[in-house]
Amino acid sequence: MVRNGPTVKTARRPEVRLPELAPWAGGELEPDGDYDGVEFADLDLAGQEGLGARFMDCAVRRCALDEAGLAKARILDSVLEGVRGVGTDLSGAVLRDVEVVDARLGGVQMHGAVLERVVVRGGKIDFLNLRKARLKDVVFEGCVLVEPDFGGAVLERVQFVDCVLRGVDFSGVRMAEVDLREAAELGIARGVESLAGAVISPAQLFELAPALAVQWGVRVVA
């Protein structure tokens, strides 16, 4: 008799269908600004302040976001493509039904953010801060994440597909249906003890065995 293993619930991906967009007329972002159906393309938004702004049915393409202040922003049904920058502040932001494509970012602050039906595809993000964030139906696909910090976050139906995870911190994370099996590289610096609720492959279990043994207080003696 053939026994089927337990199924793993897959993340629901966003289905972003942008309307005809109006090019951004210029000027700087504004705190609590309301942007609907706008395309921001090839712009330098570095250092601009959009605290609490709302972006609905928008596209942000090839823009510089260095030190951009987007804390508590709401980004809905939108696409971020080819964005780049260091120190972008998205703390406490809400991203829902969003595609992030080929981003080149460093030191992004997303602590306390809420991500739902989000795909991060391609690109590289260094030192991503997702401490105490909530991720539901999120897919990291074909991207490189260097030292991402998920400390204290809640992850539900999150998938890592063909992506590289280096020096990840899972300390205090609560997981449900988190699928790590297809990660191209899985390097956990901290938080091995928080993998309850995750699904890994036999090969990954073998690689994580030394860290698990230390966590369990098991001595392996030849």
C-alpha positions in Angstrom: 0.0 0.0 0.0 1.3 3.4 -0.9 1.1 6.0 1.8 0.9 9.6 0.8 2.8 12.1 3.0 1.0 15.0 4.6 0.2 17.8 2.3 1.6 21.3 2.7 -0.7 24.2 2.1 0.8 26.5 -0.6 0.8 30.3 -0.4 -1.9 32.1 -2.3 -0.1 34.3 -4.8 -1.2 37.9 -5.7 -3.0 38.5 -8.9 -2.0 42.0 -9.7 -3.8 43.5 -12.7 -2.9 47.1 -13.1 -5.2 49.6 -14.8 -3.9 52.1 -17.3 -1.5 54.2 -15.2 -0.9 57.9 -15.1 2.8 58.9 -14.9 3.8 60.7 -11.7 3.5 64.4 -12.3 6.6 65.2 -10.2 7.3 66.7 -6.8 8.0 64.9 -3.6 6.1 62.2 -1.8 3.9 63.6 1.0 3.1 62.1 4.4 -0.4 60.6 4.3 -0.4 61.1 0.6 -2.9 59.2 -1.5 -1.6 57.7 -4.8 -4.1 55.8 -7.0 -3.2 54.4 -10.4 0.1 56.1 -10.6 3.4 55.0 -12.2 6.6 56.1 -10.6 9.4 55.3 -13.2 13.1 56.0 -13.2 12.9 58.5 -10.3 15.1 59.4 -7.4 12.9 59.2 -4.4 15.9 59.0 -2.0 15.2 60.6 1.4 11.6 61.5 0.5 9.0 61.3 3.3 5.8 59.3 2.6 4.9 58.3 6.2 1.4 56.7 6.2 1.0 57.2 2.5 -1.4 54.9 0.5 -0.4 53.4 -2.9 -3.3 51.7 -4.7 -2.9 50.1 -8.2 0.5 51.7 -8.6 3.8 50.7 -10.2 7.2 51.8 -8.9 9.8 50.9 -11.5 13.6 51.4 -11.4 13.4 54.1 -8.6 16.0 54.9 -6.0 14.6 54.5 -2.5 17.7 55.2 -0.3 16.5 56.4 3.1 13.0 56.9 1.8 10.6 57.2 4.7 7.6 55.0 4.1 6.8 53.9 7.6 3.2 52.8 8.0 2.6 53.1 4.3 -0.1 51.0 2.7 0.9 49.4 -0.6 -2.0 47.6 -2.2 -2.5 45.8 -5.6 0.8 47.2 -6.8 4.2 46.3 -8.4 7.7 47.3 -7.3 10.1 46.5 -10.1 13.8 47.1 -10.2 13.8 49.3 -7.1 17.1 49.9 -5.4 18.4 51.6 -2.3 19.8 51.4 1.2 18.0 52.1 4.5 14.4 52.3 3.1 12.0 52.6 6.1 8.9 50.4 5.7 8.4 49.7 9.4 4.8 49.1 10.2 3.8 49.2 6.5 1.1 47.0 5.0 1.8 45.2 1.7 -1.2 43.4 0.3 -1.4 41.8 -3.2 2.0 43.1 -4.2 4.8 41.9 -6.5 8.4 42.9 -5.8 10.6 42.0 -8.8 14.4 42.3 -9.1 14.8 44.6 -6.1 18.4 45.5 -5.0 18.0 46.7 -1.5 20.0 46.8 1.7 19.1 47.5 5.4 15.3 47.6 4.7 13.4 48.3 7.9 10.1 46.3 7.8 9.8 45.5 11.5 6.2 45.2 12.5 5.0 45.2 8.9 2.1 43.1 7.5 2.6 41.2 4.3 -0.3 39.3 2.7 -0.3 37.8 -0.7 3.2 39.1 -1.6 5.7 37.7 -4.1 9.4 38.7 -3.9 10.9 37.5 -7.1 14.6 37.8 -8.2 17.0 40.4 -6.9 19.0 40.6 -3.7 18.1 42.1 -0.3 20.7 42.4 2.4 19.9 42.8 6.1 16.2 42.7 5.7 14.6 43.5 9.1 11.2 41.7 9.5 11.3 41.5 13.3 7.8 41.0 14.7 6.3 41.3 11.2 3.3 39.2 10.1 3.6 37.3 6.8 0.7 35.4 5.3 0.7 33.9 1.8 4.2 35.2 1.0 6.6 33.6 -1.6 10.3 34.4 -1.9 11.3 33.1 -5.3 14.7 33.1 -7.0 16.0 35.9 -4.8 19.0 36.2 -2.5 18.4 37.2 1.2 21.6 37.9 3.2 21.1 37.9 7.0 17.4 38.5 7.0 16.0 38.9 10.5 12.6 37.3 11.2 13.0 37.5 14.9 9.6 37.3 16.7 7.7 37.3 13.4 4.6 35.2 12.6 4.9 33.3 9.3 1.9 31.5 7.8 1.9 29.8 4.4 5.3 31.2 3.5 7.4 29.6 0.7 11.1 29.9 -0.2 11.5 28.7 -3.8 14.9 28.6 -5.5 16.1 31.3 -3.2 19.3 31.7 -1.2 19.0 32.3 2.6 22.3 33.2 4.2 22.6 33.8 8.0 18.9 33.9 8.6 17.6 34.7 12.1 14.4 32.7 13.0 14.6 33.5 16.7 11.2 33.4 18.4 9.4 32.9 15.1 6.0 31.3 15.1 5.5 29.2 11.9 2.6 27.5 10.2 2.9 25.8 6.8 6.3 27.4 6.1 7.9 25.5 3.2 11.7 25.6 3.1 12.2 22.5 1.0 12.9 24.3 -2.3 15.4 26.8 -0.9 18.5 26.7 -3.0 20.6 27.4 0.1 19.4 27.4 3.7 21.8 28.9 6.2 20.3 29.5 9.7 22.4 31.6 12.0 19.9 31.6 14.9 16.5 30.2 15.7 16.8 26.5 14.7 14.7 25.8 17.8 11.8 27.8 16.2 11.4 25.6 13.1 8.2 23.9 14.5 5.6 24.5 11.8 8.1 24.4 9.0 8.7 21.8 6.4 12.2 20.8 5.3 13.7 18.2 3.0 15.7 15.2 4.2 18.9 16.7 2.9 18.2 19.9 4.8 17.6 17.9 8.0 21.0 16.3 7.5 22.7 19.7 7.1 20.9 21.1 10.2 21.6 18.1 12.4 24.7 19.6 14.1 22.8 22.7 15.1 19.8 20.7 16.2 22.1 18.4 18.3 23.5 21.5 20.1 20.0 22.8 20.7 18.9 19.6 22.2 22.1 19.2 24.3 23.1 16.0 22.4 26.8 15.2 22.2 27.9 13.3 19.1 31.0 11.3 19.9 32.8 9.1 17.3 
